[in-house]
């Protein structure tokens, strides 16, 4: 499967060229036989948040007088349309799960609900596209995967001295047994009575893979759960900055960093 985050469509100096290269490579329209064989093994693509750039948000829209906004277009309109077209291309070739993130048109409180289908008129009707929550919990080929678009880790880093590496913070989060340790103090979340949905399961329900997205760089680390289970931690880099995504084998949990450069593409093994 493939993890990608931080497409940041509509960001300052946005260049869709690398995104289109990524889509074409995943769907088998570009590359040599080795790349085709590699991409043909992808059973699922997870787009882990921040598909839209921060500058597409109109922070003053909620407080601006309605008569002042009648003739203005939403800042996210073109970016959402571009995302919809990208998802159509991807979902016509592979199963796609798209998560909301900090900058996406979705409520800010965790767990963030799926992107509304009305925003994606072209792709929402495809059976291969799933609009999912953030955090996201899934099982695929008997592999339990759990992760977020990155807000819990980035928020914890703001208030923790001596930790500036996303994979190290993710390890601390995993050891603490809580996916969002700073919520609701500094990270918005819905109030839940009774059971806390952010508590990480232990024992037989412990995830095999825990990921955090929109990290400045890729990293992975194998750790042990409470009962000695092997758990893979993965920091998925921002594609808009790094031109990188992460390929993971569901059989071996081995990860590879796939980087698209301006010439064509290169592959680095973890």
N, C-alpha and C positions, 0 to 999 in steps of 0.2 A: 504494500500500500504506500501511498505518498502523502506526506504532510506539507502544506504550504500555508504561509500566513503573511499578513501585511502586504497585500497587493497594492493597497493605498491608491486606488483609482481616483484621479482628480487632484492628486497632490501637486504641490508646486514643482514645476519642471517635469511633470508627468510624461513618461514616454511609454506608449503601449507596445513598443516593438518587442521587448523582452517577454512581456506577458503573452503576446501572440506566439512567440517562439516556444514558450513553455507549453501552451495549448497544443500547438502543432506537433511537438515532440511526443506528448502524452497520447495523442490520438493517432500517432503513427504516420503523420503526413510529412515529417522531415527526419533526416538522419540516415545512418547506414544500417546494415543488417544487425549489428550488435546493439544499436540503440533501439531498433524495432523490437528485437527479442526482449530486451530489458523492459520496455514500456508495455509490451503485450502481457507481461506478468502482473501488471497493476490491477488489482481488483477493486480498489476504493481510493478516492482522492478526498482528503479532508482539508477544506479551506478554513483555517482556524482564526477567523476574525480579522478586523480592520481591512476588509475588502475595499473600503472607501477611505480616502485620506482625511486627515483632521480638518483641512481647510474647506471641505465640502459642508461642514456643519455651520449653520447660521445660529450663533449663540444668542443673537438679539431677537430672534423671531418670536419667542414666547412673550417678550415684553413690548414689542413694537405695536403701535396702534394699527388696527386692522386696515383702516383706510390708507395707511402708508404702504401696505404690502399687497394691495390689490393688483398692481401692474408689475410686480416683481416675481421672478421665477425662483423656485426653490433651489438652493445651492447644490442640492444632491441630485437634481433631476438628470443631468447629463451623465453623472458618474454612475447612478443606479442603472440607467439604460445601457451603459457600457458593460457593467457587471452582468446584466441580464444576457447580453449578447455573448459574453465570454462563457457564461454557464451553459448556454444552449450548445455551444461548440463542445465543451467538455462532456456534458451529460449525454450527448449523442454517441459518445465513444466509451464511457466508463461511468460507474456509479460515483456520485459526488455528494458529499455531505458538506453543507455550508453553515458555519457557525457565525453568530454575530460577535462583534467586538466593541471596544471602547468608542471608536469613531463611526460605527455603522448606525443607520437610522433605526434604532431600537432603544427600549428603555435601558437606563444605565444600571439599575439595581440587579444584582445577581440573585438567582439564576436568570440570565437574559433569555427572553423568549425568542422563538424562531423569527426570522425576517418575514414580514407579512407577504402573503402570496400576491397581493395586488401590486406590489412594487416590482415583481418579476413576471410580467404577463407572458413572456415568451418561454421561459424555462420552468415556471412553477408547475405546469401541467405534466411535465415529463416524469415518468415513474422512476427514472434513474437519479433524480435530484431529490435530496432530502434536506429540508430546512430544519435545522436542529437547534438545540439550546446551547448556551454557554454557562457553566461547564457542560461537557458532553461525555456521556457514558455509553459505551457500546461493546458488544461482543461480536467478533468476526473470526470464523474458523477456530472457535474455542479459545480465542485470545481476548482477554478482557482489557479494554483500553479506556482510560479516563484522562481527561485533560481540560484545560481552559485556554481562552484566548490571551491570557497573560496578565490580566489585571491583579489577581491575588499575589503573584510573585513580584510584579513591579511596585505594587503598593507596599508590600512588606519591605522592599529594599529602601523605600523612602524613609522608613522609621527604624531601620536596623543599621547600626554602625558596624563597619568591618566586613560587610557582605556586599559585593558589587558584581557578583557572578550569578547569572540566572539559574544555572544548574545547581550551584551550591545552595541557593535559596530554595529551589524546588526540593532538594534533598531534605532540608530542614522542615519544609512544609510536610513532606511525606512522613518524616519521623514523628512530627507533632500529631499526626493522625487527623489533621483538619485541612481541607483544601483551601480555605479562605480564612486564615487565622486573624487577620486584621478587621474582618467584618463582624459587627456593623460599625465599629468605632471610626475607622477611616475609609472603609470600602462599603459602598451602599449595597444592601441586600434586603430581600423581603423578610418581614417578621414571620417566623414560623413558631407555632405553638406545639410543644411536644418534641417530636423528632427533628434533629438538625440534619438537613440533607447534605451538608458539606463535610460531615464526619466520614473519614476514609474507612472502608471495611477492612477487617483483618481476617485471618484464617482462610477458609476456602473462597471467600468473596474478595480477597485482596487482588487488585488489578495486576496484570502482567506488565502493562505499560502505563506510565503516567507522563503526560507531556504538558509543557507550557509553551505558548506561542508568542510571536512578536518579540523575540529576543534579539539583541544586537548581533549575536553570532551563534552558530550551531555548537551544541555540546551534547554528549550523552554519557550516562554512567549507570553501571549495574550495581544495585544495592540489594540488601536483604530485608524482607518483611519481618513481622513479629515472630512468625513461626518458621523463619528461615527461607521463605520463598524468594526466588530470584525475581526482582522487579527492575525493569528498564526505565530510567528517567531520560527524557529527551527535551532539549530546548530547541524549538523550531525558529529559525531566523526570519527576520523581516525580508520578504522577497524584494520589496521596493528598494532596499538599501544594499542587500547582499546578492541579489539575483540567484538565490539559492533555495532549494527545497530539500526535503529529507525522504529518501526511499528506505522502507523498512520491510524486511522479510518476516512474514507471519509465521514461518516455520522455525526460523532460528533467532528471531528478534535482532538480527544483525542490521545495522543502519549504515547508509551511505549518503554522503552529502553530494547533491547534484547541483552544479553551478553552471549557469548560462552566462557566457561572456559575450562581448561584442562581436567576436569573430564567429563563433558558433556555440560550442558547448564543451565542457570538460567535466570529468567525473573524479571525485575524490572519495576514497574509502575511509571510513572511520577507523 
